[in-house]
């Protein structure tokens, strides 16, 4: 079966993994869902990309970026002994706590 995917495709799987399919054989996913973890994984396997696509719901770019920002903020906020100040994500700074 062939799938018509409009690139970039921002999605969320049924179990909550956020991902973006950039090209037919390239996808980036937020993989680590742990308490203190925050990490991305890149996939270059078409079958793996299609497995994410088939069991996902499309989200718009703003929702995707907002969710990533929130997860990054939560990661830094939960780091022991740290306080964060967040402006736009590219200007994020980590300041040591008192």
QUILINHU-V846326 format. One record per residue. RES is the residue in three letters. PHI is phi in degrees with one decimal (* if undefined). Layout:
RES|PHI ; RES|PHI
This chain:
UNK|* ; UNK|-98.0 ; UNK|-116.1 ; UNK|-99.3 ; UNK|-111.4 ; UNK|-87.0 ; UNK|-94.6 ; UNK|-74.5 ; UNK|-109.8 ; UNK|-97.5 ; UNK|-146.4 ; UNK|-135.5 ; UNK|-75.3 ; UNK|-61.1 ; UNK|-94.7 ; UNK|94.5 ; UNK|-77.2 ; UNK|-88.4 ; UNK|-154.2 ; UNK|-135.4 ; UNK|-95.8 ; UNK|-93.9 ; UNK|-139.2 ; UNK|-55.0 ; UNK|-122.1 ; UNK|-146.7 ; UNK|-142.2 ; UNK|-120.4 ; UNK|-129.2 ; UNK|-81.5 ; UNK|-95.7 ; UNK|-83.3 ; UNK|-110.7 ; UNK|-74.5 ; UNK|-63.4 ; UNK|-109.2 ; UNK|-100.9 ; UNK|-154.8 ; UNK|-157.6 ; UNK|-111.3 ; UNK|-128.2 ; UNK|-107.7 ; UNK|-117.6 ; UNK|-123.4 ; UNK|-106.7 ; UNK|-59.3 ; UNK|-61.0 ; UNK|-66.4 ; UNK|-62.6 ; UNK|-66.1 ; UNK|-66.3 ; UNK|-66.8 ; UNK|-62.6 ; UNK|-62.1 ; UNK|-110.6 ; UNK|-133.6 ; UNK|-122.0 ; UNK|-73.2 ; UNK|-122.1 ; UNK|-81.6 ; UNK|-59.3 ; UNK|-63.2 ; UNK|-64.3 ; UNK|-61.0 ; UNK|-63.5 ; UNK|-63.0 ; UNK|-66.7 ; UNK|-64.7 ; UNK|-59.4 ; UNK|-64.4 ; UNK|-66.4 ; UNK|-65.7 ; UNK|-60.5 ; UNK|-62.0 ; UNK|-60.9 ; UNK|-69.6 ; UNK|-65.7 ; UNK|-86.3 ; UNK|-67.2 ; UNK|-58.6 ; UNK|73.5 ; UNK|-129.9 ; UNK|-129.1 ; UNK|-119.1 ; UNK|-123.7 ; UNK|-114.3 ; UNK|-102.4 ; UNK|-56.5 ; UNK|-53.4 ; UNK|-70.7 ; UNK|-107.7 ; UNK|-62.2 ; UNK|-131.3 ; UNK|-108.6 ; UNK|-116.7 ; UNK|-64.0 ; UNK|-76.6 ; UNK|-82.5
